[in-house]
Amino acid sequence: MKHDVKKLSALLLALMLCFALLAGCGGNGGNNQTDNNSNTNGQNSGETGDENQETSLFIFTSNGVEIKMNAEADPIVEALGEPISAFDAPSCAFQGTDWIYTYDGFQINTYPLNDVNYVSSVVLTSDAVSTPEGLEIGGTKEDMIAAYGEDYTEEYDQCTYTRGDSQLSILFEDGAITSIEYLAVLPQQ
């Protein structure tokens, strides 16, 4: 029964993400980057080679594969192997197609830019995986602070850390972590 609830929760989360992608058509398309981070030469700001910026980003790791926000998605998807499922939809914020790749315990969402797909988010969908710092769904706010410190913003039951062009968003319900999401600060179009 508990396993069925986890599967249903993961399915509902996947559906909510699909609707969020489609709902992005009505607003600014999720484009929340400020002009001082804008990069007009087609490269994403997470791949500049600057050691200090690179080490300050939030990076999810699965089976030795690093998944960085705003990194080119195709090599990451290839290195991870066959996803459980893949879903595509026309991008509301960019020209091209957004993709959602589902793996055991997490999803990778992408956005297109200049005919290349980049990682826009990684969503942990179960306690089968954790962040490299050991935070997992079901943890507590104390666990979050132990792993990432107190330099976060909080709105309602959501805490957000920002590093470079990446964010880590953690949602709580009744004191327990119910969602962990890595987010890219998206480039301007």
Secondary structure, 3 states (H helix, E strand, C coil): CHHHHHHHHHHHHHHHHHHHHHHHHHCCCCCCCCHHHCCCCCCCHHHCCCHHHHHHCCEEEECCEEEECCCEHHHHHHHHCCCCEEEEEECCCCCCEEEEEEECCEEEEEEEECCEEEEEEEEECCCCCCCCCCCCCCCEHHHHHHHHCCCCEEECCEEEEEECCEEEEEEEECCEEEEEEEEECCCCC
